[in-house]
Amino acid sequence: MQNPKPPNILVADDHAMMRDGIVLMIQAAWPDSRCEIADDFQSVMAKIDASNDAERFNAIVLDLRMPGMDGLEVLSRLREAGKQV
């Protein structure tokens, strides 16, 4: 039986301490996981646009109160753009 591919997770938060804490918790649960970080909604959209099928994010952790655009609005824009999340 083939081992499943480790999860690829995008963590988006404008506070570095929160981002780092979330990444640490994810990596404690899934040591082989790959975490990318974003500090604003433009970075989230750019990272998702740059990902391909092989590197697609399995999950996105979004801050609900990022400056400029909150996590729910980011999610709405991703869905409008036809991105699978």
C-alpha positions as CSV (number, residue, x, y, z in Angstrom):
1,M,0.0,0.0,0.0
2,Q,1.3,3.4,-1.0
3,N,1.7,6.1,1.7
4,P,-0.6,9.1,1.2
5,K,1.1,12.3,0.2
6,P,1.7,14.7,3.1
7,P,-0.7,17.6,3.3
8,N,0.1,20.9,1.7
9,I,-1.4,23.7,3.9
10,L,-1.6,27.5,3.4
11,V,-1.7,29.4,6.7
12,A,-2.9,33.0,6.3
13,D,-2.7,35.5,9.2
14,D,-1.4,39.0,9.5
15,H,0.2,38.3,12.9
16,A,3.5,36.4,12.7
17,M,3.1,34.9,16.1
18,M,-0.3,33.4,15.2
19,R,1.0,32.1,11.9
20,D,4.0,30.5,13.5
21,G,1.9,28.9,16.2
22,I,-0.6,27.5,13.7
23,V,2.3,26.1,11.6
24,L,3.9,24.5,14.7
25,M,0.5,22.8,15.6
26,I,0.1,21.5,12.0
27,Q,3.6,20.2,11.9
28,A,3.2,18.5,15.3
29,A,0.1,16.7,14.0
30,W,1.6,16.0,10.5
31,P,5.4,16.1,10.7
32,D,5.8,15.6,6.9
33,S,3.3,18.4,6.1
34,R,4.3,21.3,3.9
35,C,3.1,24.7,5.2
36,E,3.2,27.9,3.3
37,I,2.4,31.2,4.9
38,A,0.7,34.4,3.7
39,D,0.2,37.6,5.6
40,D,-2.5,39.3,3.6
41,F,-5.2,38.4,1.1
42,Q,-3.1,39.4,-1.9
43,S,-0.5,36.8,-0.9
44,V,-3.2,34.2,-0.4
45,M,-4.6,34.7,-3.9
46,A,-1.1,34.8,-5.5
47,K,0.0,31.6,-3.8
48,I,-3.2,29.8,-4.9
49,D,-2.9,31.1,-8.4
50,A,0.7,29.9,-8.5
51,S,-0.1,26.4,-7.3
52,N,-0.7,23.6,-9.8
53,D,-2.5,20.3,-9.4
54,A,0.5,18.6,-8.0
55,E,1.1,21.3,-5.4
56,R,-2.6,22.3,-4.7
57,F,-3.3,23.1,-1.1
58,N,-5.2,20.5,0.8
59,A,-6.3,23.1,3.3
60,I,-6.2,26.8,3.9
61,V,-6.3,28.3,7.4
62,L,-7.6,31.9,7.1
63,D,-7.6,34.7,9.7
64,L,-11.1,36.1,10.0
65,R,-9.8,39.6,10.7
66,M,-7.0,40.3,8.2
67,P,-6.6,44.0,7.2
68,G,-8.0,44.8,3.8
69,M,-10.1,41.6,3.5
70,D,-11.2,39.1,6.1
71,G,-10.9,35.4,5.7
72,L,-14.6,34.9,4.8
73,E,-14.3,37.4,1.9
74,V,-11.1,35.7,0.7
75,L,-13.0,32.4,0.7
76,S,-15.9,34.0,-1.2
77,R,-13.5,35.4,-3.8
78,L,-11.7,32.1,-4.2
79,R,-15.1,30.4,-4.9
80,E,-16.1,33.1,-7.3
81,A,-12.8,32.5,-9.2
82,G,-13.6,28.8,-9.4
83,K,-10.9,27.7,-7.1
84,Q,-11.4,24.5,-5.2
85,V,-11.1,25.0,-1.5
